[in-house]
């Protein structure tokens, strides 16, 4: 029963009979049938054939794992349909081609989005952009038309060549007076709706209240213009006295003094059942100063609107703050106070210069972008597919190391930013609710990506306007290029050692990697995300935070309390402390096996039995390892926050695949930098809205309907929840068993940004990240000594 089993070589790049079948023997046992324990040369005569194998791999690129795992095969199916070659080599080790993962899990292209949006609009009378009608039905939000991800079982069967290709459907989000609904629309055939296509309601009526509707870029601002203009005209005397002739709505506007524009900011602190937006105002210096400088010229003026009603004619001004004074219930109340001398006109310095716009830039590479039409990628030992979701951003799919699937999905989920302040200045952004893709631009060669990078197309139906906002219309999508892929030789080695000889002998191996880079701009901030896949099986993920701070006006007489919330970076400018917390989803299938477990290995210290320090009666103290499998999901059970005084290895393992030493195959999840979690209490509205911010790691059982960690409905009405919403704490509340189950890791990293003067004019990029590290997955360091090249 425990006799070694010899398996033949399986290399899809080599035809049968090319190599002697007995060149290698893979040693394994029936009881340990998922772990490739080693390779033993059968004869020295095989050396020539081995050289031919190595040469063939070098010629043909990344060969999947050379041996089909006994009993639990993850086929070497990377590309479709023949799955052994790529359509285009990049001139380096990178190869691009169609993949099965792209076919079933890749995001909808522009043609598919347009076909779905047009069909849905015709069937239901919906519009692609909201209008001022109280009866308007529109396709809404950053997830307006996105891929409805097929059931994992069906998708995996197709990836492994064991089942038919699942049909492609879209998830459509529509908003009408009765609330928000989500639909399954399709199937799709090519870039068109299939004959007999249908729309099926995925949510129940009333599940998502109207006040929780998705964030609308520009639409609400355009619709609210009439109310805003009326308010500003009433306030004209105090506005001009404080800020000058900078309001385009007022008769005395003078473009030589610059201009003022407003931004709608979500208010999550209102009472249940009410939706409010707070308008913030920025001064745009006159040309030739770049308009982006406006982020550093906030006005001490805020206007709060009640936007609860589906009829914009019913929207009202509920509060105004002016020069640190207020709130006033209306413009009329403010002007009445001004009439009686109770309003202080505050100074506003319209000063610009080298401090508010960067003076040094790297020139763009004029040679252009090499664009790839396929998103299946092979490099070295890795095969994977890249896509980008319209709301949540970049994702890697069907990630395999030498043919063995490590991850079904590795995807960005959300980026959370919570700002300090009082009732009018405290706020948060769920940037996935704005879009971690579509408010961005195509990446610039020479600035964003190095020479030799390749660019991937992504669908976008947001049309950028001056000031950072956009008009969203999924009936009019297009492609842009916010993702690049490139090879990179890093500035350090995978391994290095000096042999103690005379003379000393230093050797090492330079670290090579393939980098997937996605940059998402959301208003003032840019999120630069790198996913690095390395030769030793490690995957490093890092997000760097860049761009302009979102500043506030400071006046010691008007808002002295701002010193509690901010760094005063100029005499009239405050930089509030705020968080940047990003969340990722890692759906592990260790070597293609879906039945995994989560193990913790803790380093502890304690007394040894019958052992004492020399010359004393004090018990000897030693470090030791404590191993434990987490049995059930739950808050406090399968949620974790790293603590330096309690070092712990978190790993997802296949307990049925153990090495000769008894270690289960797996991958560890390791923080790659200092990372904080949420500092606000658990019952704070911001924390309740985005509970993923409480954890560095949470483990849940996979469910097809638990596909993202937050919903796009969290930015308003923090006192009211959505039924059956995408919410990490809801996923955890089931208390399901997670031993030998299909499990998902939700990983959170981030930083608190305490602003400094050096954050002017722009932030010096900083960030946080994590690594997915082979943990007894291989028998040795496969970059230093690849067993397939032994």
Secondary structure as GFF3:
##gff-version 3
##sequence-region A 1 790
A	DSSP	beta_strand	24	26	.	.	.	ID=ss1
A	DSSP	beta_strand	39	41	.	.	.	ID=ss2
A	DSSP	three_ten_helix	44	46	.	.	.	ID=ss3
A	DSSP	alpha_helix	47	60	.	.	.	ID=ss4
A	DSSP	beta_strand	88	89	.	.	.	ID=ss5
A	DSSP	beta_strand	95	97	.	.	.	ID=ss6
A	DSSP	alpha_helix	100	105	.	.	.	ID=ss7
A	DSSP	alpha_helix	110	124	.	.	.	ID=ss8
A	DSSP	beta_strand	138	139	.	.	.	ID=ss9
A	DSSP	beta_strand	145	148	.	.	.	ID=ss10
A	DSSP	alpha_helix	152	159	.	.	.	ID=ss11
A	DSSP	beta_strand	168	176	.	.	.	ID=ss12
A	DSSP	beta_strand	179	189	.	.	.	ID=ss13
A	DSSP	beta_strand	192	201	.	.	.	ID=ss14
A	DSSP	three_ten_helix	210	212	.	.	.	ID=ss15
A	DSSP	alpha_helix	219	223	.	.	.	ID=ss16
A	DSSP	alpha_helix	225	234	.	.	.	ID=ss17
A	DSSP	alpha_helix	236	243	.	.	.	ID=ss18
A	DSSP	three_ten_helix	255	257	.	.	.	ID=ss19
A	DSSP	beta_strand	259	267	.	.	.	ID=ss20
A	DSSP	beta_strand	276	284	.	.	.	ID=ss21
A	DSSP	three_ten_helix	291	296	.	.	.	ID=ss22
A	DSSP	beta_strand	298	306	.	.	.	ID=ss23
A	DSSP	three_ten_helix	312	314	.	.	.	ID=ss24
A	DSSP	beta_strand	316	322	.	.	.	ID=ss25
A	DSSP	beta_strand	325	328	.	.	.	ID=ss26
A	DSSP	alpha_helix	331	339	.	.	.	ID=ss27
A	DSSP	beta_strand	370	372	.	.	.	ID=ss28
A	DSSP	beta_strand	376	379	.	.	.	ID=ss29
A	DSSP	beta_strand	382	389	.	.	.	ID=ss30
A	DSSP	beta_strand	393	401	.	.	.	ID=ss31
A	DSSP	beta_strand	404	419	.	.	.	ID=ss32
A	DSSP	beta_strand	427	430	.	.	.	ID=ss33
A	DSSP	alpha_helix	431	434	.	.	.	ID=ss34
A	DSSP	beta_strand	454	460	.	.	.	ID=ss35
A	DSSP	beta_strand	462	464	.	.	.	ID=ss36
A	DSSP	beta_strand	470	472	.	.	.	ID=ss37
A	DSSP	three_ten_helix	474	476	.	.	.	ID=ss38
A	DSSP	beta_strand	478	499	.	.	.	ID=ss39
A	DSSP	beta_strand	505	522	.	.	.	ID=ss40
A	DSSP	beta_strand	525	534	.	.	.	ID=ss41
A	DSSP	beta_strand	539	547	.	.	.	ID=ss42
A	DSSP	beta_strand	552	553	.	.	.	ID=ss43
A	DSSP	alpha_helix	562	565	.	.	.	ID=ss44
A	DSSP	beta_strand	566	570	.	.	.	ID=ss45
A	DSSP	beta_strand	573	576	.	.	.	ID=ss46
A	DSSP	beta_strand	578	588	.	.	.	ID=ss47
A	DSSP	beta_strand	597	612	.	.	.	ID=ss48
A	DSSP	beta_strand	619	629	.	.	.	ID=ss49
A	DSSP	beta_strand	639	640	.	.	.	ID=ss50
A	DSSP	beta_strand	648	658	.	.	.	ID=ss51
A	DSSP	beta_strand	664	671	.	.	.	ID=ss52
A	DSSP	alpha_helix	685	689	.	.	.	ID=ss53
A	DSSP	three_ten_helix	691	694	.	.	.	ID=ss54
A	DSSP	beta_strand	697	701	.	.	.	ID=ss55
A	DSSP	alpha_helix	728	732	.	.	.	ID=ss56
A	DSSP	beta_strand	743	753	.	.	.	ID=ss57
A	DSSP	three_ten_helix	757	759	.	.	.	ID=ss58
A	DSSP	beta_strand	766	775	.	.	.	ID=ss59
A	DSSP	three_ten_helix	787	789	.	.	.	ID=ss60
###
